[in-house]
Amino acid sequence: MSRLNVGLTNIMTMTFILGVMADKIPRTGNIPLLGIYIILNLVIMLIAIAIVTAITELRRWATPKLKMKRSALRTQLEIFLGPPLEYTSAIILELMTCANFLVMVGFWFDDGS
């Protein structure tokens, strides 16, 4: 639950920042680059919350079934449902966040020249 709370807090913070930004930046015909960056971060946060919820439910459903009959494959699957799945998900989400940031910086440098 603590991970879910952190995700929801981040979503609320990003929504607040987006609201402040909408009030301070002059109105134009297109969405500002910072707004797109914040919206994409919100989407990544929603994906992260969905993954955390899915992993929790998958463990709750699969762990008792895997413990019923022991085999090498079931043991490996049970191990994978632990930290390796969490770390893999975290790496993928961090790569998404880094890609979002690098794309924003790329557009920023492209606008400056």
Sequence and secondary structure as in RCSB ss.txt:
>XXXX:A:sequence
MSRLNVGLTNIMTMTFILGVMADKIPRTGNIPLLGIYIILNLVIMLIAIAIVTAITELRRWATPKLKMKRSALRT
QLEIFLGPPLEYTSAIILELMTCANFLVMVGFWFDDGS
>XXXX:A:secstr
 HHHHHHHHHHHHHHHHHHHHHHHS   SS  HHHHHHHHHHHHHHHHHHHHHHHHHHHHHHHHHHHHS  HHHH
HHHHHTTHHHHHHHHHHHHHHHHHHHHHHHHHHHHHH 
